[in-house]
């Protein structure tokens, strides 16, 4: 039983070292969040170039953005953009616009 526990500890240490190495490698290459939202389509508020939504990520992995109104994280392709800020819904975009014009 003691040997099994030892092997489990060794496996966890190897996994932690690999995870640390991949994270440090990713950060040294620019990592997530390095890109900007890019241009947006005025009618939908979505990014106009496909690289803004993917940002050099592996297939199926999409850049996440935070709603400027409620702090919800969502895929960039689902967000509405205005003035460089992302919003999770048309309602939050509308509320931000009315708040900006009132204040």
N, C-alpha and C positions, 0 to 999 in steps of 0.2 A: 504494500500500500504506500509506503514511504517513497519508493522509486517512482510510482505513478504520479504522486504529487510533485515530485521533483521534475518529471518530464512536463507536467502541466505548467509549472512555473517557468521552465526554460522556453516552452512554446509561447507563453504570454510575453516574455521578455523579447523574443524574436519578433513577434507581431508588433509590439510597441515600438521597437527600434525601426522596423520597416515603415510603420505609420509616421513616425517622426521624420524619417528620411524623405518620404514622399511629400509630406507637408512642407518641409523646408525647401525641397526642390521646386515645388509649385510656387512658393512665395518668392524665391529668387528669380523666377521667370516672369514675375508680374502678378501672378495669381488672380483669384476672383476679384471682381469689383474694380478692375483697372480701367475698363472702358467706360465711355459715357453713353448716354441714352441715344445720341445721334439725332437726326432729323425726325420729325413726326408728320404723319398725314393729318391735315387739318380736319378732315371729316370724321376719322375714326380715333385720332389721337394715338395711333399705334406707331412704332418705329418704322421709318421708311426703308431702311436698309436691313437686310437679313442678318448682317454681322452684328448688329446691335442686340438682337435677341439671342444669338448663339455665342458670340464672343470667344471663338476658338476652343470650344468645349467638345468633348467626345459626343458621338451620336446619342441622341436622346437626353442629353443634359442641357438644361436651359438656364440662362442667367436669371436670378431672382432679384426683384426690386421690392422696395418698401413703400407702401402707400403713405403719402405725405399727410394724410388726414387721420388715419386710424392705426398706422404702423403695422398693418397686415402685410406679410410677405407673400408675393405671388409671382408667377412667371412673367417675364418682361413682355411676352407676346400677348398676355391677357390684360396688361395694364393700359390705362389711358394716360397719355403724357401731355403736360402743359407747362410751359416755362421751365423746362428741364426737370420737372418733378413728376413722379409717377403716382397714379391714383388707381384704386382697386375697382372703382365703378364710376359710371356716369354721374351718379348722385354725389359722390365725394368730389369729383371734378367740379360739378356745379356749385357745391358748397364752398369750395376753395375760391372759385372765381367770384362769388358774391361776397365772401369775406375780404378778398383783396380789394374789391371796389368799394366796400363800406369803410375800410380802415385806411 
